[in-house]
Amino acid sequence: MKNYKNFIPLVGAKVDPVAYGVYPLSINTVDGGTVFMAEDAGETLIVAVGKDWDFNGVEFDVDGIECVAAPTTHANANVLRKLFPFTAPVRVLQKDRTVGVGDRLGIAAPGHIRVFQEYDAYPILAQQSIRELNLTQRTYEDVLDAATFAVYRDGYRKGFGADGDHLKKPEEVAMALKLGFTMITLDCSEHMHNEFESMSVAELDKRYVPNAELEKKYIGKTFDLGENVSVSFDEQSFKRMSMVYGEVLDFATSIYTTFFADGTYDADFEISIDETTTPTSPLEHFFVANELTARGVKFATIAPRFCGEFQKGVDYIGDIKQFEAELVDHAAISRHFGYKISLHSGSDKFMVFPIFGRLTRGRFHVKTAGTNWLEAMKVIAMVDPKFFREIHAFALSKFDEVTKYYHVSTDITRIPDLDTLSDKALLKLFEHNDARQLIHITYGPILSTKDEKGEYVYKDRLYRLWKLHEKHYSDLLFHHIGRHLEELYKHMRG
C-alpha cells in the first residue's frame, strides 16, 4: 500500500513520489520545511513536514521530524493561500482571453488546469451563482477552496480568477468579496423593465419619466464609434431604453460605489444584462455602457443578451448571420469604451465560437458551467451504466419541477427509451440535445435528494465513482473544454 509517511525521510531524494501516494507537483519547500499533498485511504491530505504553519490536522513524528497531516478544510485552504500566493485567486479580466469554467461538483479543476496549460487564456476556476450553490448545497468557501487545492496539487502558477456569478443583492456581493473572490458578475435582470420594449407608443408616452438632460444628450444624436460603426437615437428608441434600463443604471452604480469605487476590494466588475428574453440591441448596449461610464463606473466586461437563443448545454439556436452582423457592432462598442464582451451560457456554443473569437479580435470572456457537469455524468454512463439508467429515470421525474429555473426547449418525448438502448449506446444520449438538457438542468435534485434516513440517494455514490475515475473525468474535460478553446482560437490559427 502507498504510504506518504515513508516518503517524508526521502524528500529531496531521487525517488518517484507517486509510488508513495504523493502528488509530485505539490511538493514545495518554504521556510526550511516542506509541504505536499498526498492520497491516504481515499482521502486527500495536506502534509506539512518540519513545521506546522498553523495547519489544523493530526500531528505525528517521522524519524524525529515533526509533521502534520491536514484535511482539505476551509481553514487549511486559508493557510495554503497565505503560504503560497499562487493558490489564491487574482484579477484576470484584464488579460485578453478569459474563460469561466464553473465547477458545480468541486472536482473539475484538475481537468480544467490541463486545458489552460495548453492555451494562453486565463481561467476563472471558481465560478458559481447563488442559484447553483442552493441547488448543489455548496458554499462559496467550498467553491474557492476546491480551486485552491487543485491549483496547489497540480502546481498551476499562471493565475486564476474567482467569480461571484450572477449576484443580485448587495449582501451577496459583500459575502463573495470578503471571501476573496476577484470578480463579481452583477445580474441586473430584476431591475430591467422589458415591458417597455413592446409597449405601444401611446402607453410609452403616458408612462415615460422625462429627463431633460438625457434627452438633450441622446435624442436626434448620432455617435460615431469608428470601424464604420455608428449608433443613432430617435425620440421613441431613447424613451424605451431609458425606461427599460434606467433602474439598471442606478443599481449598477450603487453596487460600484458601495464595493468598488474606493479600492477596498481588488476585484473586477462585470455587468450582466443577459438574463432576459429580450435581446440587447447595439443601440441599447451603447446606451448602458455610455451612461455607466459617464457616472464613473469602471467595469471590465458587459454581457449583453445576444440575438438567438443560448440555451443550456446545446449549440446556438437562431440566425447565425444575424448574430454575426450584430456582434460586429457589439464588439466595436466594447472597443470604443475599452472593455471586453462577455458571452454567457457559453457551454457548447461551437457554432458561435469562431465568430466570437474573430470579431472580438481575440479579446473576450466566455462562461461555461453545465457542460462540465454533463462530462461528469458521461463518466457515470461509461463506468456504471445501470446506475446512470437509474439517475436518468429520476431526472425525467423531476423535469417539470426544474424547468422553472432554466429556459430550455427540451422535449422529453424525443428522448429515446433507455430500455431500448444498449449500455454502449447510452453515450449517444450526450449527443442528443433533449437528453443533454434533461441531465443538464436536473443536477440539483440529483445531488440533493435524500431518502427517509436522511442519506443522499445518489450524491455519495456519484462522488465515490468520480473519485475512482478521476483521470477519466480529467481526460474528458481536457478534450471537451479544449474543443471550446480551439474553436475560439480559430481566427488566430490562420
Secondary structure, DSSP 8 states (H G I E B T S, - for coil): ---GGGTGGGTTSSS-GGGGTB-GGG-EEETTEEEEEEEETTEEEEEEES--TT--SEEEEETTEEEEEEES-HHHHHHHHHH-GGGS----TTSSEEEEE--SSS--HHHHHHHHTTSS-EEEEEEEEHHHHHHHT--HHHHHHHHHHHHHHTT--S--EEEEEEE-SHHHHHHHHHHT--EEEEE-GGG--GGGTS--HHHHHHH----HHHHHHHTT-EEE-STT-EEE--HHHHHHHHHHHHHHHHHHHHHHHHHTTT-SS--EEEEE--SSSS---HHHHHHHHHHHHHTT---SEEE---SSB--TTS--BS-HHHHHHHHHHHHHHHHHHT-EEEESS-TT-TTTHHHHHHHTTT-EEEEE-HHHHHHHHHHHHHH-HHHHHHHHHHHHHHHHHHTTT------GGGS--GGGS-TGGGGGGGGSHHHHHHHHHTHHHHHH-B-TTS-BSSHHHHHHHHHHTHHHHHHHHHHHHHHHHHHHTHHHH-
